[in-house]
């Protein structure tokens, strides 16, 4: 009897420590301390025996590594997550997104097709696929995927901004601005002010763009995309030094530095 009680006590103790370690990892991730998150999730994944939990830890490890610019390691972590749990839709979504960003569009679409078979209403996969379709010039299919999201998640802000951005990228700046004005009137969020700032930038209205992006940052100082948008505005207004500092801020908050290579090239280019 005492032996069984000791085993149970040890088991509960182990679970308690794992829960504490997982909490530490989550806190590191929330604070954008991705180095800390990487270390914690690596430990959790290595010692976890339950495959579903192990998959989740590898998945989070991959995302932490991705934010640190460690793309090759992120791929390996996501693949380990998939081996641990081949039925994890979130892992398929991450692999699709990463492959898409690295230019492997066909592979990304394969992961999305498999993932949607597991979870037919996965917002992330539809968003990724809509961006792929848009990059391929298939705007009708991109729009169809965004509207598909709204069919089961009517308030999804990413789908709504995606439709506005389709107009923006097609050259319908007035239509995109109208959409963003309506969305902001309904729900003034950081994402929306950032999106409208980008529309203003393309309209060559730098003053209005800067006001909007600063509003976005004031609402959510940790939204890395806003700092990228602000950097583009600063480049456009001939303030490269400030722009490069702002790019560094975006990276410190988790934006993948590899995606900013073209902009960082302006930081290292000799002054004319």
C-alpha positions in Angstrom: 0.0 0.0 0.0 2.8 2.4 1.0 4.6 1.6 -2.3 1.5 2.4 -4.4 1.1 5.7 -2.5 4.7 6.6 -3.1 4.4 5.9 -6.8 1.2 8.1 -6.9 3.0 10.9 -5.0 5.9 10.8 -7.4 3.5 10.8 -10.4 1.6 13.8 -9.1 4.9 15.6 -8.3 6.1 15.0 -11.8 2.9 16.4 -13.3 3.2 19.4 -11.0 6.7 20.2 -12.2 5.7 19.7 -15.8 2.8 22.1 -15.4 5.1 24.7 -13.8 7.7 24.3 -16.6 4.9 24.7 -19.2 3.7 27.9 -17.4 7.2 29.3 -17.5 7.5 28.5 -21.2 4.1 30.2 -21.9 5.2 33.3 -19.9 8.5 33.5 -21.8 6.6 33.3 -25.1 4.0 36.0 -24.1 6.9 38.3 -23.1 8.5 37.8 -26.6 11.5 36.2 -24.8 11.8 33.6 -27.5 15.2 32.4 -26.5 13.8 31.5 -23.1 10.7 29.9 -24.7 12.9 27.9 -27.0 14.9 26.5 -24.1 11.8 25.7 -22.0 9.8 24.0 -24.8 12.9 22.0 -25.9 13.1 20.5 -22.3 9.4 19.9 -22.2 9.3 18.1 -25.5 12.2 15.9 -24.7 10.9 14.6 -21.4 7.1 14.4 -22.3 5.8 10.9 -22.7 2.2 11.7 -23.8 2.4 12.2 -27.6 -0.3 14.8 -27.8 1.4 17.0 -25.3 4.8 16.3 -26.8 3.4 17.4 -30.2 2.1 20.7 -28.7 5.5 21.4 -27.1 7.4 20.7 -30.4 4.9 22.9 -32.2 5.5 25.8 -29.8 9.2 25.1 -29.9 9.1 25.5 -33.7 7.2 28.8 -33.5 9.8 30.1 -30.9 12.6 29.1 -33.2 10.9 30.7 -36.2 10.6 34.0 -34.3 14.3 33.7 -33.6 15.1 33.3 -37.3 16.1 29.7 -36.9 14.1 28.4 -39.9 15.9 25.1 -40.4 15.4 24.2 -36.7 11.7 25.3 -36.9 11.1 22.9 -39.7 12.6 20.0 -37.7 10.5 20.9 -34.7 7.3 21.1 -36.6 8.1 17.8 -38.3 8.7 16.2 -34.9 5.4 17.6 -33.7 3.7 16.0 -36.7 5.3 12.6 -36.0 4.1 12.8 -32.4 0.6 13.7 -33.5 -0.3 13.3 -37.2 -3.8 14.6 -36.4 -2.7 18.0 -35.2 -4.3 20.6 -37.5 -2.2 23.5 -35.9 1.0 21.7 -36.9 -0.2 21.4 -40.5 -1.1 25.1 -40.4 2.4 26.0 -39.2 4.1 23.9 -41.8 2.0 25.3 -44.5 2.7 28.9 -43.4 6.5 28.3 -43.1 6.7 26.6 -46.5 4.7 29.4 -48.0 7.1 32.0 -46.6 10.1 30.1 -47.9 8.6 30.0 -51.4 7.5 26.3 -51.4 3.9 27.1 -52.4 3.1 23.7 -53.7 4.3 22.0 -50.5 2.3 24.5 -48.5 -0.9 23.7 -50.4 -0.3 20.0 -49.7 -0.1 20.6 -46.0 -3.3 22.8 -46.1 -5.2 20.1 -48.0 -4.3 17.5 -45.4 -4.9 19.8 -42.5 -8.4 20.8 -43.7 -9.3 17.2 -43.9 -8.7 17.0 -40.1 -10.2 20.4 -39.3 -12.4 21.8 -42.1 -12.9 25.1 -40.3 -9.3 26.1 -39.5 -9.0 29.8 -40.0 -5.2 29.9 -40.2 -5.1 27.4 -43.2 -7.7 29.4 -45.2 -5.8 32.6 -44.5 -2.5 31.1 -45.7 -4.1 29.6 -48.7 -5.7 32.9 -49.7 -2.3 34.6 -49.6 -0.8 31.9 -51.7 -3.7 32.2 -54.3 -3.2 35.9 -54.3 0.5 35.6 -54.9 -0.4 33.3 -57.9 -2.8 35.9 -59.3 -5.8 33.7 -58.4 -7.7 36.5 -56.7 -11.1 34.9 -57.1 -9.9 31.8 -55.2 -8.2 34.0 -52.5 -11.5 35.9 -52.0 -13.4 32.6 -51.9 -11.2 31.3 -49.0 -11.7 34.6 -47.1 -15.4 34.5 -47.5 -15.4 30.8 -46.5 -13.9 31.9 -43.1 -16.7 34.4 -42.7 -19.2 31.7 -43.4 -18.3 30.0 -40.1 -16.5 32.8 -38.2 -18.4 35.9 -39.3 -16.5 38.4 -37.0 -13.1 37.2 -38.0 -11.0 40.4 -38.4 -8.3 38.7 -40.4 -10.7 37.6 -43.1 -12.3 41.0 -43.3 -8.9 42.8 -43.5 -7.8 40.2 -46.0 -10.7 41.2 -48.3 -9.8 44.9 -47.9 -6.2 44.1 -48.7 -7.2 42.2 -51.9 -8.7 45.5 -53.0 -5.6 47.4 -52.0 -3.3 45.1 -53.8 -5.4 45.2 -56.9 -5.1 49.0 -57.0 -8.5 49.8 -55.6 -7.1 52.0 -52.9 -10.4 54.0 -52.4 -12.3 50.8 -52.0 -9.8 49.5 -49.5 -9.9 52.8 -47.5 -13.7 52.7 -47.4 -13.5 49.1 -46.0 -11.0 50.0 -43.4 -13.0 53.1 -42.3 -16.0 50.9 -41.8 -14.1 48.3 -39.9 -12.4 50.9 -37.6 -15.8 52.5 -36.9 -17.1 49.1 -35.7 -14.0 48.0 -33.8 -11.0 50.3 -33.5 -8.1 47.8 -33.2 -4.4 47.9 -33.7 -4.6 45.6 -36.7 -7.1 47.9 -38.5 -5.2 51.1 -37.9 -2.0 49.4 -39.2 -3.9 48.2 -42.3 -5.3 51.6 -43.0 -1.8 53.2 -42.5 -0.6 50.9 -45.3 -3.4 52.0 -47.5 -2.5 55.7 -46.8 1.1 54.9 -47.5 0.2 53.6 -51.0 -1.9 56.7 -51.5 1.2 58.8 -50.8 -0.4 60.2 -47.7 2.5 59.8 -45.4 1.1 62.2 -42.7 -2.1 60.2 -42.3 -0.2 56.9 -42.5 2.1 57.9 -39.6 -0.9 59.0 -37.5 -2.6 55.7 -38.0 0.5 53.5 -37.4 1.3 55.4 -34.2 -2.3 54.8 -33.1 -1.9 51.1 -33.8 1.3 51.0 -31.7 -0.4 52.9 -28.9 -3.2 50.4 -28.8 -0.8 47.4 -28.9 2.9 48.2 -28.4 3.8 44.5 -29.0 2.2 44.2 -32.5 5.4 43.7 -34.5 3.7 44.3 -37.9 3.0 48.0 -36.9 6.7 48.6 -36.5 7.4 47.2 -40.0 4.7 49.5 -41.5 6.2 52.4 -39.6 9.6 51.6 -40.9 8.3 51.7 -44.5 6.7 55.1 -43.8 10.0 56.4 -42.4 11.9 55.0 -45.5 9.3 56.8 -47.7 9.9 60.1 -45.9 13.7 59.9 -46.1 14.3 58.9 -42.5 16.4 55.7 -43.0 18.1 55.8 -39.6 14.8 55.9 -37.7 13.4 53.3 -40.1 16.2 50.8 -39.4 15.8 51.2 -35.7 12.1 50.6 -36.1 12.8 47.4 -38.0 15.0 46.2 -35.2 12.1 46.8 -32.8 9.8 44.7 -35.0 12.4 41.8 -35.0 12.8 42.1 -31.2 9.0 41.5 -30.9 9.1 38.4 -33.0 8.9 39.5 -36.6 11.0 37.1 -38.7 14.1 39.0 -39.8 14.5 36.9 -42.9 11.3 38.4 -44.3 12.8 41.9 -43.9 16.0 41.3 -45.9 15.1 43.7 -48.7 14.4 46.5 -46.2 17.5 45.8 -44.1 19.5 46.1 -47.3 18.7 49.8 -47.2 20.2 50.0 -43.7 23.6 48.6 -44.9 23.7 50.4 -48.3 26.2 53.3 -48.4 24.7 56.8 -48.3 24.5 58.6 -51.6 
